[in-house]
Each structure stands twice: as structure tokens, then as C-alpha cells.
Amino acid sequence: MGVVRRAGEADAEAIGALLHRFNAEYDEPSPGPERIAARIRDLLASGGTAVLLAGEGPDGILVIRFQPSIWSELDEAYIAELYVVGEARRRGLGGALMEAALALCGERGCDYVFLGTDEGDADAHRLYERFGFTNRSGQELMYVYEREL
């Protein structure tokens, strides 16, 4: 399975490559691995973002963004990205990344963790539900709106 570790600035190129590959696999636009790496360096330095890497390649990545909560004095965490390369799937890397992410959120004192995923991604849904995330769409359909500026 491989060990999950917290990424540092020296991992920026690997992070850029993984996130670029993620977007390419799902036909999403990407500014390119070099620009992602530069941005990740800034985000890691700010302390408001953490990146976890798994596998020897690394073969998996999870990006967490932290922000102050409106509803409590604690932080909340947004799992912005979770990706495992195709050839390393079904080996437990996604679960290991989620476990490490929830532990990190607990260490930081977060009281709420949220994420979003596509409707058709049943594998991701099973993973998130296994870790106690609740899909509220059965209660009320939730929409995500986006707009580029």
C-alpha cells in the first residue's frame, strides 16, 4: 500500500504532476504541472493548505484547505482533491489518504470536514461513506455553482 506522508515544498513538482494528471484523466483544464507546482509552494507556505502523498511514485494525493469556521471558534477543512493514479487503484491508497487526512484535521482541531464529488463516481462515494461522510442529496438536492472571474 505504501506510507502516507505530509508533503513539503520539495514535493511541489510531484504534486504538480499528479494534479495535472488528475485533470487530464477527467478532461478538465489544467494550467500545467509547473504552474501548479509554483502555486502549491505558495499554498504550503501559507499554512492554510496541507497535501498528503501516498505510495512510492507518489501514486496518490489528497489536498486539504483549512479555514476559520463561521459556526464555531475552530477551523473547518475542505478536502479539495483526492486522486490515485489508475494503475495503483484498489490497493488501499485512497483509504490510507482519507485516514491520514481525518487524523490531520483532528490534530488541527477542526470540527467539520466537507468535500464534493461527481454524481457518477460510485467508487468515491463508497470511500467517503466508509469514513463516515453523509450524502445529503437523499434529503435535499445540493447544487454547486461555479464562475470564473
N, CA, C and O atoms as a DFTB+ gen file, in Angstrom:
596 C
 N C O
     1  1       0.823      -1.189       0.000
     2  2       0.000       0.000       0.000
     3  2       0.866       1.250       0.000
     4  3       0.574       2.177      -0.755
     5  1       1.885       1.317       0.786
     6  2       2.731       2.496       0.849
     7  2       2.320       3.401       1.977
     8  3       1.168       3.407       2.410
     9  1       3.263       4.150       2.434
    10  2       3.063       5.037       3.570
    11  2       2.505       6.373       3.087
    12  3       2.871       6.863       2.018
    13  1       1.620       6.950       3.882
    14  2       1.124       8.298       3.614
    15  2       2.007       9.264       4.386
    16  3       2.322       9.046       5.555
    17  1       2.397      10.331       3.711
    18  2       3.222      11.331       4.373
    19  2       2.736      12.716       3.987
    20  3       2.112      12.920       2.946
    21  1       3.045      13.655       4.862
    22  2       2.694      15.035       4.582
    23  2       3.743      15.621       3.644
    24  3       4.942      15.485       3.887
    25  1       3.299      16.261       2.590
    26  2       4.197      16.829       1.591
    27  2       4.794      18.132       2.081
    28  3       4.200      18.853       2.883
    29  1       5.973      18.411       1.583
    30  2       6.649      19.672       1.841
    31  2       6.962      20.368       0.532
    32  3       6.613      19.879      -0.543
    33  1       7.617      21.503       0.627
    34  2       7.938      22.296      -0.555
    35  2       8.742      21.498      -1.585
    36  3       8.583      21.707      -2.788
    37  1       9.597      20.592      -1.128
    38  2      10.412      19.787      -2.044
    39  2       9.559      18.843      -2.897
    40  3      10.044      18.311      -3.895
    41  1       8.310      18.632      -2.522
    42  2       7.409      17.750      -3.269
    43  2       6.577      18.493      -4.309
    44  3       5.733      17.882      -4.964
    45  1       6.792      19.784      -4.474
    46  2       5.931      20.593      -5.336
    47  2       5.846      20.057      -6.764
    48  3       4.762      20.053      -7.348
    49  1       6.946      19.611      -7.332
    50  2       6.912      19.106      -8.715
    51  2       6.084      17.837      -8.805
    52  3       5.308      17.673      -9.746
    53  1       6.236      16.938      -7.843
    54  2       5.449      15.696      -7.840
    55  2       3.966      16.011      -7.667
    56  3       3.118      15.376      -8.295
    57  1       3.654      16.979      -6.824
    58  2       2.268      17.386      -6.614
    59  2       1.703      17.974      -7.904
    60  3       0.593      17.633      -8.312
    61  1       2.461      18.852      -8.539
    62  2       2.020      19.437      -9.804
    63  2       1.757      18.378     -10.858
    64  3       0.770      18.454     -11.589
    65  1       2.638      17.390     -10.938
    66  2       2.467      16.320     -11.921
    67  2       1.215      15.493     -11.630
    68  3       0.462      15.166     -12.547
    69  1       0.991      15.156     -10.366
    70  2      -0.187      14.361     -10.010
    71  2      -1.483      15.118     -10.270
    72  3      -2.419      14.560     -10.843
    73  1      -1.549      16.377      -9.858
    74  2      -2.772      17.144     -10.063
    75  2      -3.032      17.410     -11.543
    76  3      -4.183      17.435     -11.980
    77  1      -1.972      17.608     -12.309
    78  2      -2.129      17.770     -13.757
    79  2      -2.661      16.474     -14.378
    80  3      -3.562      16.500     -15.217
    81  1      -2.090      15.346     -13.953
    82  2      -2.541      14.041     -14.466
    83  2      -4.010      13.806     -14.113
    84  3      -4.770      13.294     -14.935
    85  1      -4.410      14.173     -12.903
    86  2      -5.793      14.044     -12.454
    87  2      -6.730      14.797     -13.410
    88  3      -7.703      14.235     -13.912
    89  1      -6.419      16.066     -13.650
    90  2      -7.265      16.856     -14.543
    91  2      -7.281      16.285     -15.957
    92  3      -8.335      16.240     -16.591
    93  1      -6.142      15.856     -16.453
    94  2      -6.081      15.296     -17.800
    95  2      -6.921      14.025     -17.912
    96  3      -7.598      13.809     -18.917
    97  1      -6.872      13.182     -16.871
    98  2      -7.638      11.931     -16.905
    99  2      -9.134      12.185     -17.028
   100  3      -9.850      11.408     -17.660
   101  1      -9.603      13.265     -16.429
   102  2     -11.034      13.572     -16.445
   103  2     -11.386      14.729     -17.387
   104  3     -12.437      15.354     -17.252
   105  1     -10.490      15.003     -18.343
   106  2     -10.715      16.028     -19.364
   107  2     -11.063      17.393     -18.783
   108  3     -11.923      18.102     -19.305
   109  1     -10.386      17.747     -17.704
   110  2     -10.550      19.057     -17.087
   111  2      -9.344      19.916     -17.458
   112  3      -8.247      19.386     -17.627
   113  1      -9.522      21.216     -17.586
   114  2      -8.384      22.072     -17.919
   115  2      -7.364      22.108     -16.780
   116  3      -7.704      21.942     -15.609
   117  1      -6.123      22.328     -17.156
   118  2      -5.034      22.429     -16.186
   119  2      -4.079      23.517     -16.650
   120  3      -3.826      23.643     -17.848
   121  1      -3.547      24.302     -15.728
   122  2      -2.549      25.295     -16.124
   123  2      -1.184      24.672     -16.408
   124  3      -0.258      25.372     -16.820
   125  1      -1.051      23.359     -16.191
   126  2       0.208      22.660     -16.412
   127  2       0.905      22.361     -15.101
   128  3       0.721      23.082     -14.120
   129  1       1.704      21.305     -15.072
   130  2       2.337      20.880     -13.827
   131  2       3.266      21.918     -13.205
   132  3       3.354      22.008     -11.981
   133  1       3.958      22.701     -14.030
   134  2       4.890      23.688     -13.484
   135  2       4.146      24.805     -12.741
   136  3       4.557      25.221     -11.658
   137  1       3.055      25.282     -13.335
   138  2       2.274      26.351     -12.676
   139  2       1.593      25.835     -11.419
   140  3       1.497      26.550     -10.422
   141  1       1.118      24.589     -11.463
   142  2       0.511      24.008     -10.258
   143  2       1.569      23.900      -9.166
   144  3       1.301      24.230      -8.011
   145  1       2.760      23.444      -9.517
   146  2       3.838      23.307      -8.536
   147  2       4.171      24.653      -7.887
   148  3       4.368      24.728      -6.674
   149  1       4.234      25.698      -8.683
   150  2       4.529      27.033      -8.140
   151  2       3.427      27.483      -7.184
   152  3       3.710      28.035      -6.121
   153  1       2.193      27.249      -7.557
   154  2       1.077      27.646      -6.697
   155  2       1.064      26.832      -5.406
   156  3       0.789      27.372      -4.334
   157  1       1.361      25.541      -5.502
   158  2       1.388      24.673      -4.318
   159  2       2.458      25.148      -3.341
   160  3       2.237      25.126      -2.130
   161  1       3.604      25.574      -3.843
   162  2       4.641      26.107      -2.948
   163  2       4.089      27.256      -2.107
   164  3       4.307      27.307      -0.896
   165  1       3.378      28.171      -2.751
   166  2       2.789      29.304      -2.035
   167  2       1.741      28.836      -1.025
   168  3       1.721      29.304       0.113
   169  1       0.886      27.927      -1.436
   170  2      -0.177      27.449      -0.551
   171  2       0.384      26.711       0.658
   172  3      -0.096      26.894       1.777
   173  1       1.393      25.882       0.437
   174  2       2.009      25.166       1.569
   175  2       2.666      26.146       2.534
   176  3       2.586      25.974       3.750
   177  1       3.316      27.171       1.993
   178  2       3.987      28.161       2.841
   179  2       2.991      28.956       3.683
   180  3       3.331      29.405       4.778
   181  1       1.782      29.134       3.192
   182  2       0.778      29.920       3.912
   183  2       0.252      29.205       5.148
   184  3      -0.241      29.849       6.074
   185  1       0.351      27.880       5.172
   186  2      -0.154      27.102       6.300
   187  2      -1.633      26.773       6.221
   188  3      -2.134      26.012       7.049
   189  1      -2.336      27.317       5.261
   190  2      -3.761      27.053       5.127
   191  2      -4.088      25.864       4.250
   192  3      -5.256      25.520       4.064
   193  1      -3.049      25.233       3.708
   194  2      -3.219      24.070       2.842
   195  2      -2.250      22.992       3.281
   196  3      -1.099      23.272       3.617
   197  1      -2.725      21.758       3.275
   198  2      -1.861      20.606       3.528
   199  2      -2.050      19.621       2.385
   200  3      -3.150      19.467       1.853
   201  1      -0.969      18.962       2.018
   202  2      -1.013      17.952       0.964
   203  2      -0.459      16.661       1.540
   204  3       0.604      16.645       2.161
   205  1      -1.194      15.583       1.325
   206  2      -0.754      14.252       1.726
   207  2      -0.441      13.458       0.470
   208  3      -1.172      13.528      -0.518
   209  1       0.648      12.703       0.514
   210  2       1.057      11.865      -0.612
   211  2       1.112      10.419      -0.160
   212  3       1.465      10.135       0.984
   213  1       0.766       9.504      -1.056
   214  2       0.775       8.080      -0.742
   215  2       1.453       7.310      -1.863
   216  3       1.423       7.717      -3.025
   217  1       2.054       6.209      -1.502
   218  2       2.711       5.364      -2.485
   219  2       4.099       5.861      -2.806
   220  3       4.505       6.950      -2.402
   221  1       4.806       5.046      -3.533
   222  2       6.210       5.345      -3.794
   223  2       6.421       6.283      -4.969
   224  3       7.495       6.871      -5.094
   225  1       5.422       6.439      -5.836
   226  2       5.564       7.242      -7.045
   227  2       5.807       8.726      -6.848
   228  3       6.715       9.236      -7.503
   229  1       5.099       9.471      -6.023
   230  2       3.905       9.063      -5.290
   231  2       2.764       8.737      -6.249
   232  3       2.706       9.228      -7.376
   233  1       1.860       7.891      -5.759
   234  2       0.762       7.386      -6.571
   235  2      -0.595       7.919      -6.161
   236  3      -1.589       7.672      -6.843
   237  1      -0.650       8.646      -5.060
   238  2      -1.914       9.206      -4.597
   239  2      -1.684      10.524      -3.907
   240  3      -0.611      10.777      -3.360
   241  1      -2.711      11.372      -3.935
   242  2      -2.617      12.707      -3.354
   243  2      -3.957      13.107      -2.754
   244  3      -5.017      12.755      -3.273
   245  1      -3.893      13.837      -1.666
   246  2      -5.082      14.436      -1.054
   247  2      -4.692      15.837      -0.628
   248  3      -3.693      16.029       0.065
   249  1      -5.485      16.817      -1.046
   250  2      -5.236      18.221      -0.726
   251  2      -6.342      18.700       0.207
   252  3      -7.527      18.537      -0.084
   253  1      -5.945      19.295       1.332
   254  2      -6.890      19.820       2.312
   255  2      -6.679      21.317       2.442
   256  3      -5.543      21.777       2.558
   257  1      -7.760      22.080       2.426
   258  2      -7.724      23.528       2.648
   259  2      -8.402      23.797       3.987
   260  3      -9.497      23.295       4.238
   261  1      -7.772      24.573       4.833
   262  2      -8.305      24.905       6.161
   263  2      -8.771      26.353       6.169
   264  3      -8.160      27.225       5.551
   265  1      -9.867      26.590       6.882
   266  2     -10.379      27.950       7.008
   267  2     -11.107      28.091       8.333
   268  3     -11.613      27.108       8.874
   269  1     -11.163      29.314       8.860
   270  2     -11.915      29.526      10.097
   271  2     -13.396      29.236       9.861
   272  3     -13.941      29.558       8.805
   273  1     -14.024      28.637      10.831
   274  2     -15.444      28.327      10.742
   275  2     -16.279      29.546      11.120
   276  3     -15.875      30.353      11.957
   277  1     -17.415      29.664      10.511
   278  2     -18.376      30.699      10.898
   279  2     -19.098      30.278      12.170
   280  3     -19.444      31.122      12.997
   281  1     -19.326      28.980      12.330
   282  2     -20.220      28.465      13.363
   283  2     -19.537      28.110      14.669
   284  3     -20.217      27.833      15.657
   285  1     -18.227      28.109      14.704
   286  2     -17.512      27.827      15.951
   287  2     -16.173      28.554      15.901
   288  3     -15.837      29.192      14.904
   289  1     -15.420      28.450      16.982
   290  2     -14.098      29.079      17.032
   291  2     -13.034      28.193      16.388
   292  3     -11.871      28.584      16.297
   293  1     -13.424      27.025      15.950
   294  2     -12.486      26.070      15.366
   295  2     -12.419      26.225      13.853
   296  3     -13.230      26.927      13.249
   297  1     -11.444      25.563      13.256
   298  2     -11.333      25.545      11.800
   299  2     -12.238      24.475      11.216
   300  3     -12.634      23.526      11.893
   301  1     -12.553      24.655       9.947
   302  2     -13.185      23.601       9.167
   303  2     -12.221      23.239       8.045
   304  3     -11.351      24.029       7.678
   305  1     -12.386      22.047       7.513
   306  2     -11.471      21.566       6.480
   307  2     -12.255      21.181       5.234
   308  3     -13.333      20.592       5.311
   309  1     -11.695      21.524       4.105
   310  2     -12.271      21.179       2.807
   311  2     -11.291      20.247       2.100
   312  3     -10.151      20.623       1.826
   313  1     -11.740      19.039       1.811
   314  2     -10.909      18.115       1.026
   315  2     -11.124      18.509      -0.432
   316  3     -12.136      18.177      -1.049
   317  1     -10.140      19.224      -0.956
   318  2     -10.259      19.822      -2.283
   319  2      -9.961      18.831      -3.403
   320  3     -10.576      18.895      -4.467
   321  1      -9.037      17.932      -3.173
   322  2      -8.641      16.974      -4.206
   323  2      -8.261      15.649      -3.571
   324  3      -7.605      15.618      -2.530
   325  1      -8.670      14.560      -4.193
   326  2      -8.238      13.211      -3.823
   327  2      -8.093      12.439      -5.117
   328  3      -9.046      12.308      -5.885
   329  1      -6.887      11.926      -5.357
   330  2      -6.623      11.238      -6.610
   331  2      -5.601      10.138      -6.386
   332  3      -4.603      10.320      -5.688
   333  1      -5.874       8.996      -6.992
   334  2      -4.930       7.885      -7.036
   335  2      -4.779       7.509      -8.503
   336  3      -5.773       7.338      -9.208
   337  1      -3.543       7.380      -8.962
   338  2      -3.303       7.036     -10.368
   339  2      -3.936       5.682     -10.682
   340  3      -4.005       4.799      -9.828
   341  1      -4.389       5.540     -11.908
   342  2      -5.140       4.354     -12.314
   343  2      -4.484       3.031     -11.976
   344  3      -5.149       2.118     -11.486
   345  1      -3.197       2.913     -12.227
   346  2      -2.513       1.636     -12.014
   347  2      -2.306       1.306     -10.540
   348  3      -1.898       0.191     -10.218
   349  1      -2.576       2.245      -9.640
   350  2      -2.410       2.000      -8.202
   351  2      -3.744       1.921      -7.457
   352  3      -3.767       1.817      -6.231
   353  1      -4.842       1.970      -8.192
   354  2      -6.156       1.919      -7.533
   355  2      -6.449       0.523      -7.013
   356  3      -5.886      -0.472      -7.470
   357  1      -7.354       0.485      -6.039
   358  2      -7.812      -0.763      -5.406
   359  2      -6.706      -1.436      -4.599
   360  3      -6.688      -2.656      -4.434
   361  1      -5.786      -0.615      -4.100
   362  2      -4.703      -1.122      -3.237
   363  2      -4.734      -0.475      -1.858
   364  3      -3.825      -0.673      -1.053
   365  1      -5.780       0.298      -1.589
   366  2      -5.924       0.905      -0.275
   367  2      -5.342       2.292      -0.128
   368  3      -5.359       2.847       0.971
   369  1      -4.829       2.866      -1.194
   370  2      -4.221       4.197      -1.080
   371  2      -5.254       5.271      -0.766
   372  3      -4.992       6.159       0.046
   373  1      -6.411       5.206      -1.391
   374  2      -7.452       6.196      -1.115
   375  2      -7.885       6.154       0.339
   376  3      -8.046       7.196       0.975
   377  1      -8.075       4.946       0.868
   378  2      -8.447       4.802       2.270
   379  2      -7.356       5.292       3.203
   380  3      -7.639       5.929       4.218
   381  1      -6.106       4.997       2.861
   382  2      -4.986       5.450       3.691
   383  2      -4.894       6.975       3.682
   384  3      -4.615       7.588       4.712
   385  1      -5.127       7.583       2.527
   386  2      -5.117       9.045       2.436
   387  2      -6.249       9.651       3.262
   388  3      -6.043      10.634       3.974
   389  1      -7.448       9.065       3.169
   390  2      -8.584       9.585       3.949
   391  2      -8.322       9.454       5.447
   392  3      -8.600      10.378       6.211
   393  1      -7.793       8.322       5.861
   394  2      -7.495       8.110       7.280
   395  2      -6.493       9.155       7.781
   396  3      -6.677       9.750       8.843
   397  1      -5.444       9.363       7.008
   398  2      -4.426      10.354       7.394
   399  2      -5.004      11.771       7.382
   400  3      -4.664      12.583       8.242
   401  1      -5.868      12.070       6.421
   402  2      -6.465      13.401       6.345
   403  2      -7.348      13.675       7.559
   404  3      -7.285      14.757       8.144
   405  1      -8.164      12.706       7.936
   406  2      -9.044      12.907       9.093
   407  2      -8.225      13.035      10.378
   408  3      -8.579      13.807      11.269
   409  1      -7.135      12.281      10.472
   410  2      -6.259      12.414      11.641
   411  2      -5.637      13.814      11.682
   412  3      -5.582      14.433      12.745
   413  1      -5.171      14.313      10.539
   414  2      -4.592      15.654      10.477
   415  2      -5.629      16.716      10.846
   416  3      -5.321      17.658      11.576
   417  1      -6.831      16.568      10.353
   418  2      -7.897      17.523      10.696
   419  2      -8.157      17.502      12.199
   420  3      -8.365      18.551      12.808
   421  1      -8.147      16.330      12.793
   422  2      -8.317      16.229      14.243
   423  2      -7.175      16.886      14.992
   424  3      -7.406      17.577      15.984
   425  1      -5.943      16.684      14.536
   426  2      -4.779      17.306      15.167
   427  2      -4.860      18.829      15.102
   428  3      -4.441      19.516      16.034
   429  1      -5.393      19.349      14.019
   430  2      -5.525      20.804      13.860
   431  2      -6.712      21.361      14.613
   432  3      -6.890      22.577      14.682
   433  1      -7.528      20.485      15.179
   434  2      -8.682      20.932      15.950
   435  2      -9.883      21.310      15.104
   436  3     -10.726      22.087      15.553
   437  1      -9.982      20.783      13.900
   438  2     -11.141      21.066      13.051
   439  2     -12.373      20.385      13.626
   440  3     -12.286      19.301      14.204
   441  1     -13.513      21.027      13.463
   442  2     -14.749      20.404      13.936
   443  2     -15.681      20.020      12.789
   444  3     -16.789      19.538      13.026
   445  1     -15.240      20.230      11.547
   446  2     -16.093      19.949      10.394
   447  2     -15.198      19.709       9.186
   448  3     -14.232      20.437       8.959
   449  1     -15.530      18.686       8.421
   450  2     -14.802      18.369       7.189
   451  2     -15.837      18.182       6.086
   452  3     -16.843      17.500       6.287
   453  1     -15.598      18.777       4.934
   454  2     -16.526      18.610       3.823
   455  2     -15.772      18.417       2.515
   456  3     -14.584      18.723       2.415
   457  1     -16.487      17.901       1.511
   458  2     -15.919      17.659       0.195
   459  2     -17.040      17.597      -0.816
   460  3     -18.215      17.547      -0.452
   461  1     -16.690      17.600      -2.052
   462  2     -17.661      17.439      -3.124
   463  2     -17.157      16.391      -4.098
   464  3     -15.950      16.195      -4.238
   465  1     -18.075      15.723      -4.768
   466  2     -17.695      14.722      -5.757
   467  2     -18.769      14.651      -6.829
   468  3     -19.893      15.113      -6.630
   469  1     -18.418      14.077      -7.951
   470  2     -19.367      13.953      -9.053
   471  2     -20.416      12.890      -8.764
   472  3     -20.166      11.927      -8.038
   473  1     -21.576      13.081      -9.338
   474  2     -22.701      12.176      -9.124
   475  2     -22.373      10.737      -9.515
   476  3     -22.767       9.807      -8.811
   477  1     -21.669      10.539     -10.607
   478  2     -21.427       9.194     -11.111
   479  2     -20.227       8.476     -10.534
   480  3     -19.943       7.349     -10.941
   481  1     -19.513       9.082      -9.607
   482  2     -18.286       8.481      -9.075
   483  2     -18.596       7.568      -7.887
   484  3     -18.332       7.916      -6.736
   485  1     -19.157       6.401      -8.184
   486  2     -19.609       5.470      -7.141
   487  2     -18.461       4.987      -6.258
   488  3     -18.653       4.781      -5.059
   489  1     -17.277       4.804      -6.830
   490  2     -16.135       4.367      -6.012
   491  2     -15.806       5.410      -4.949
   492  3     -15.560       5.064      -3.793
   493  1     -15.800       6.677      -5.333
   494  2     -15.531       7.747      -4.371
   495  2     -16.636       7.809      -3.323
   496  3     -16.355       7.995      -2.139
   497  1     -17.876       7.658      -3.740
   498  2     -18.994       7.689      -2.787
   499  2     -18.821       6.605      -1.726
   500  3     -18.989       6.865      -0.535
   501  1     -18.486       5.396      -2.158
   502  2     -18.283       4.291      -1.194
   503  2     -17.141       4.612      -0.230
   504  3     -17.250       4.359       0.970
   505  1     -16.056       5.164      -0.749
   506  2     -14.917       5.511       0.099
   507  2     -15.330       6.550       1.142
   508  3     -15.063       6.368       2.330
   509  1     -15.964       7.613       0.724
   510  2     -16.339       8.674       1.652
   511  2     -17.335       8.176       2.699
   512  3     -17.218       8.503       3.880
   513  1     -18.303       7.393       2.263
   514  2     -19.289       6.866       3.208
   515  2     -18.648       5.906       4.202
   516  3     -19.062       5.842       5.360
   517  1     -17.644       5.161       3.757
   518  2     -16.914       4.270       4.665
   519  2     -16.244       5.046       5.793
   520  3     -16.057       4.519       6.889
   521  1     -15.884       6.291       5.524
   522  2     -15.230       7.131       6.528
   523  2     -16.206       8.063       7.246
   524  3     -15.791       9.025       7.891
   525  1     -17.494       7.776       7.132
   526  2     -18.493       8.492       7.914
   527  2     -19.062       9.747       7.290
   528  3     -19.828      10.460       7.940
   529  1     -18.712      10.039       6.048
   530  2     -19.295      11.189       5.381
   531  2     -20.733      10.858       5.000
   532  3     -21.044       9.722       4.642
   533  1     -21.591      11.845       5.079
   534  2     -23.003      11.666       4.769
   535  2     -23.336      12.378       3.475
   536  3     -22.976      13.538       3.276
   537  1     -24.022      11.675       2.604
   538  2     -24.509      12.261       1.364
   539  2     -25.891      12.826       1.639
   540  3     -26.845      12.076       1.847
   541  1     -25.998      14.127       1.640
   542  2     -27.266      14.777       1.963
   543  2     -28.211      14.838       0.784
   544  3     -29.340      15.305       0.936
   545  1     -27.794      14.384      -0.387
   546  2     -28.649      14.544      -1.561
   547  2     -29.935      13.744      -1.446
   548  3     -30.900      14.059      -2.143
   549  1     -29.993      12.719      -0.596
   550  2     -31.236      11.999      -0.387
   551  2     -32.255      12.842       0.352
   552  3     -33.459      12.620       0.230
   553  1     -31.772      13.813       1.123
   554  2     -32.646      14.707       1.877
   555  2     -33.031      15.926       1.037
   556  3     -34.185      16.353       1.012
   557  1     -32.049      16.456       0.369
   558  2     -32.231      17.685      -0.380
   559  2     -31.129      17.755      -1.421
   560  3     -29.954      17.588      -1.093
   561  1     -31.491      17.996      -2.658
   562  2     -30.508      18.102      -3.723
   563  2     -29.668      19.350      -3.502
   564  3     -30.205      20.443      -3.323
   565  1     -28.353      19.188      -3.516
   566  2     -27.451      20.315      -3.331
   567  2     -26.796      20.642      -4.667
   568  3     -26.466      19.741      -5.438
   569  1     -26.613      21.900      -4.935
   570  2     -26.011      22.359      -6.181
   571  2     -24.686      23.025      -5.894
   572  3     -24.508      23.639      -4.842
   573  1     -23.765      22.908      -6.816
   574  2     -22.513      23.642      -6.757
   575  2     -22.488      24.545      -7.980
   576  3     -22.584      24.068      -9.111
   577  1     -22.362      25.817      -7.761
   578  2     -22.276      26.782      -8.842
   579  2     -20.845      27.271      -8.948
   580  3     -20.175      27.465      -7.934
   581  1     -20.381      27.469     -10.151
   582  2     -19.034      27.978     -10.383
   583  2     -19.087      29.131     -11.354
   584  3     -19.986      29.223     -12.190
   585  1     -18.110      30.011     -11.231
   586  2     -17.971      31.102     -12.190
   587  2     -16.530      31.543     -12.201
   588  3     -15.958      31.835     -11.151
   589  1     -15.946      31.594     -13.359
   590  2     -14.605      32.128     -13.468
   591  2     -14.676      33.638     -13.524
   592  3     -15.598      34.209     -14.105
   593  1     -13.700      34.274     -12.917
   594  2     -13.626      35.737     -12.938
   595  2     -12.443      36.192     -13.760
   596  3     -12.211      37.393     -13.897
